[in-house]
Structure formats: structure tokens, C-alpha cells
Amino acid sequence: MVRVELGERSYDICIGENWLPRLGDSLNFVPKSSQMIMISDENVFNLYGSRVLEILRDAGFKVESAVIAGGEGCKNLATSSCLYEQMITAGLDRKSTVLALGGGIVGDIAGFAAATYMRGIAYIQIPTTLLAQVDSSVGGKTGVNLPQGKNLVGAFYQPGLVFVDVAFIETLPEREYLTGLAEIIKYGIIWDKDFFKYLEEHCDRIKSRDSECLMHITSRCCSIKAEIVAQDETESGLRALLNLGHTFGHAFEALTNYQMYTHGEAVAVGMIYAARLAHHLGIIPFGDLNRIANLIKFYGLPISFGNLKSQDIVVQMRKDKKNIGGKIQLILPTAIGESKIFNDVSEANVVMILDLDR
Ligand SMILES: NC(=O)c1ccc[n+]([C@@H]2O[C@H](COP(=O)([O-])OP(=O)(O)OC[C@H]3O[C@@H](n4cnc5c(N)ncnc54)[C@H](O)[C@@H]3O)[C@@H](O)[C@H]2O)c1
């Protein structure tokens, strides 16, 4: 178990394997008289929905379900609006609880619905993708997309509990598994050199979804995220380190209309460019750059962007909502296990790095 220490908003991340039957016990702080709603997407509902509902009802909870289509295209205000209607129809009041059963998309939109319904009701994260188990379910970033961009409307709103069962990962499609691995590698690069080494040494077992490795990885990533969030809940500084590779990555995703890369694939390529840029600026040794690029390659993640034009990428990077005063903000690794925020890297240097392997 990992604790996210945030004063009166503190909560636990409970991590286990094949322990869904104990979900009811983990929710012992939720009053049985209050109405719950379980939100999931179609895939997740078809795989696990009935089982979770049965476990909860057998444990004495009153729970209804709401199913969204799934995919980035449904993470919007129209879907939130449908959810509010279903929450009202199900009889949810201010003491009710939302359960988010699914990947990052379900977690973000269900969390947002919980944050805004009747000015905020409780919610529980039950993440079912690797990305959600190691990253998005922890830390309280909730939100939806606007036509103008991703995650432009949202709230920092912490869950009451994160319940992780690594057995969900068995049914995850390979590409989605790899997406989660990219975020896992990120934790090693920004924060923990021993964890990075673990990822180097256990590559084959991790690729084959060995459950002991999954337990270790998930616990370590959640501990790192909990430590960072506890120090900087609303991303005024330290938490930005979690965006390593994301400024490049978001630009690739947007320029390819979110069709060519999954989020993790775009982040993987972004981390390589960030490390190359750091090496070019003389802030990370070549040996560390090599280890980062090799690890990303070993895990079968992409390492370059095809045919996108460097100028288009930079123009897109300028639009990133994390930029301040029109300057591109970048997280760059300074060693394996260490990284820093940079606001003064020239665009000429960014273009140069993007053009390097063409
Ligand atoms: N809130 C945060 O801190 C945070 C952090 C990172 C990413 N995100 C957001 O997370 C979203 C991406 O999340 P994601 O990668 O989990 O994608 P996702 O939620 O779309 O899930 C990926 C796919 O896997 C399916 N799926 C989920 N669990 C499954 C399982 N156990 N077995 C089989 N299929 C399963 C889903 O139906 C979906 O088709 C993005 O919108 C991103 O902005 C949020």
C-alpha cells in the first residue's frame, strides 16, 4: 500500500494481484446506504463490468452503472453532460460515490464528473490499464478535452482511494501495455536510477507481463508519484518533472491527429529527443543518453517521428499549455534518475535536435 499524503485529502493506493473479490472490504469507509455509480467504457464494461457490480452488490453496496463509448474522442463535455444525467437518474446525492473502472480516459472523465456534480462528490479509482495504474489514477488531475486541445477543462480533485489489481493487465492489448511502459521508463529517468536499472535488468520478464515484476513496478511508480504530488499537488514546480517527453509528445500526437501514436509512444520518442537535447546542451553525459535510448528501444517503443517537419513540431510545441510567457518549457534529464525544468532553451536548438536524424 502507498499513501498519498495531502493532509485531509490524503488517501491510499492499494495494490494487489487477483484481489478484486476484496474490493468491498477496501471500500469499508463508504456508507452502504449511499448510492454509487460505476463508470466504465464499453471494452472494460464488457470484460469486467458485471463482475465488479456483482462483487459490490454482494458486499451490500447500492450501485448502478454508466458506460461511455471510450477513446479520446469521447473525453469531452458532451459525455460529461450525459454522465450528469445518469447520475441524477441513479439518485446520486452529495453523499454518493463515483467509481471509475477503466483506463486514463474513464478515470479523467469520471473524476471530472465527480469533481463537478453537486459541487463535488467522492470518487474511487479502479484503474485497468498499465498507464492508469502507474500514473493517471494517482494525483487528482481530472478533466476533459475541448475541440481546441486536450485536457483544457478540468480540476485538481483527489480520489478517496485507488484500488489497483495488476491482474487487469492480462487482457490489455499489447500497444496499450507499451504505452504504460513508456510512462514507467519516465519515472526511472526523472527520479530513480535504481529503478531505471531494474527496468534494464528485467526487460524480458516485464515484456512478458510477469506479475511479480508488475507488482514491483506499480508500487514503485505509485510511490514516486505520491512523493511528487505530496510536495506539489497543483503543479507549481516539481510535479512538472512528470512531463518529461510530453511537450514533444503532445506536439507529435496533435500533428498526427492522435491517429499515428498512442500517448505513450509519443512520450517515448519525446523522451529520446529531450535526452538528445540535454546532451547537446552539455547537461547529460553521452553514456546516460545512450542508456535512455537503448531502454526505450529494448521495450519496442518508437524512437523517431517519421516525416513530421521540425518547424511544424516547434510551432505546435509553442501552444503547449504548460508554457509560460510564450517560451517553451522543457523537462530535460541531467543524469539517469535526475531531471530539471528548463524555460530558456532556444527554439533553434530544438529544431537542430529534431533535424539531427533526418
Ligand atoms: N490524470 C492524469 O494524471 C493523466 C496522466 C496521464 C494520462 N492521462 C490521460 O489518460 C488518457 C489515456 O489513458 P489510457 O492510456 O489508459 O487509455 P484508455 O483509457 O483509452 O484505455 C486504452 C484502451 O484500453 C482499453 N482497456 C482498458 N483496460 C483494459 C483491460 N484491462 N483489458 C483490455 N482493454 C482495456 C480501453 O477500453 C481503451 O480502448 C488520456 O486521455 C490522457 O490524457 C491522465
The ligand as a Tripos MOL2 file, in Angstrom:
@<TRIPOS>MOLECULE
LIG
   44    48     1     0     0
SMALL
NO_CHARGES

@<TRIPOS>ATOM
      1 N1         -4.9420   12.3850  -14.9520 N.am      1 LIG1
      2 C1         -3.6660   12.2000  -15.1950 C.2       1 LIG1
      3 O1         -2.7940   12.4740  -14.3520 O.2       1 LIG1
      4 C2         -3.2610   11.5940  -16.5010 C.ar      1 LIG1
      5 C3         -1.9350   11.1700  -16.6970 C.ar      1 LIG1
      6 C4         -1.6030   10.5670  -17.9020 C.ar      1 LIG1
      7 C5         -2.5810   10.4060  -18.8860 C.ar      1 LIG1
      8 N2         -3.8510   10.8380  -18.6610 N.ar      1 LIG1
      9 C6         -4.9160   10.6550  -19.6630 C.3       1 LIG1
     10 O2         -5.1430    9.2520  -19.7850 O.3       1 LIG1
     11 C7         -5.7360    9.0060  -21.0560 C.3       1 LIG1
     12 C8         -5.1260    7.7560  -21.6510 C.3       1 LIG1
     13 O3         -5.3650    6.6920  -20.7700 O.3       1 LIG1
     14 P1         -5.1230    5.1740  -21.2010 P.3       1 LIG1
     15 O4         -3.8330    5.0800  -21.9210 O.co2     1 LIG1
     16 O5         -5.3490    4.3400  -20.0110 O.co2     1 LIG1
     17 O6         -6.2250    4.9570  -22.3380 O.3       1 LIG1
     18 P2         -7.7230    4.4140  -22.3340 P.3       1 LIG1
     19 O7         -8.4140    4.7800  -21.1090 O.co2     1 LIG1
     20 O8         -8.3230    4.8320  -23.6200 O.co2     1 LIG1
     21 O9         -7.5270    2.8380  -22.4040 O.3       1 LIG1
     22 C9         -6.8960    2.2770  -23.5380 C.3       1 LIG1
     23 C10        -7.7480    1.1800  -24.1810 C.3       1 LIG1
     24 O10        -7.6480    0.0050  -23.3850 O.3       1 LIG1
     25 C11        -8.9540   -0.4990  -23.0840 C.3       1 LIG1
     26 N3         -8.8240   -1.1740  -21.7880 N.ar      1 LIG1
     27 C12        -8.7270   -0.5940  -20.5710 C.ar      1 LIG1
     28 N4         -8.4600   -1.5070  -19.6390 N.ar      1 LIG1
     29 C13        -8.4190   -2.7090  -20.2630 C.ar      1 LIG1
     30 C14        -8.1640   -4.0360  -19.8420 C.ar      1 LIG1
     31 N5         -7.8550   -4.3280  -18.5760 N.pl3     1 LIG1
     32 N6         -8.2120   -5.0210  -20.7690 N.ar      1 LIG1
     33 C15        -8.4840   -4.7270  -22.0730 C.ar      1 LIG1
     34 N7         -8.7010   -3.4970  -22.5340 N.ar      1 LIG1
     35 C16        -8.6600   -2.4950  -21.6420 C.ar      1 LIG1
     36 C17        -9.8370    0.7080  -23.1270 C.3       1 LIG1
     37 O11       -11.1660    0.3450  -23.3970 O.3       1 LIG1
     38 C18        -9.2270    1.5070  -24.2800 C.3       1 LIG1
     39 O12        -9.6920    1.0110  -25.5060 O.3       1 LIG1
     40 C19        -5.5010   10.2580  -21.8770 C.3       1 LIG1
     41 O13        -6.7310   10.9250  -22.0630 O.3       1 LIG1
     42 C20        -4.5530   11.1050  -21.0420 C.3       1 LIG1
     43 O14        -4.7810   12.4960  -21.2170 O.3       1 LIG1
     44 C21        -4.2020   11.4190  -17.4890 C.ar      1 LIG1
@<TRIPOS>BOND
     1     1     2 1
     2     2     3 2
     3     2     4 1
     4     4     5 ar
     5     4    44 ar
     6     5     6 ar
     7     6     7 ar
     8     7     8 ar
     9     8     9 1
    10     8    44 ar
    11     9    10 1
    12     9    42 1
    13    10    11 1
    14    11    12 1
    15    11    40 1
    16    12    13 1
    17    13    14 1
    18    14    15 2
    19    14    16 1
    20    14    17 1
    21    17    18 1
    22    18    19 2
    23    18    20 1
    24    18    21 1
    25    21    22 1
    26    22    23 1
    27    23    24 1
    28    23    38 1
    29    24    25 1
    30    25    26 1
    31    25    36 1
    32    26    27 ar
    33    26    35 ar
    34    27    28 ar
    35    28    29 ar
    36    29    30 ar
    37    29    35 ar
    38    30    31 1
    39    30    32 ar
    40    32    33 ar
    41    33    34 ar
    42    34    35 ar
    43    36    37 1
    44    36    38 1
    45    38    39 1
    46    40    41 1
    47    40    42 1
    48    42    43 1
@<TRIPOS>SUBSTRUCTURE
     1 LIG1         1 GROUP 0 **** ****
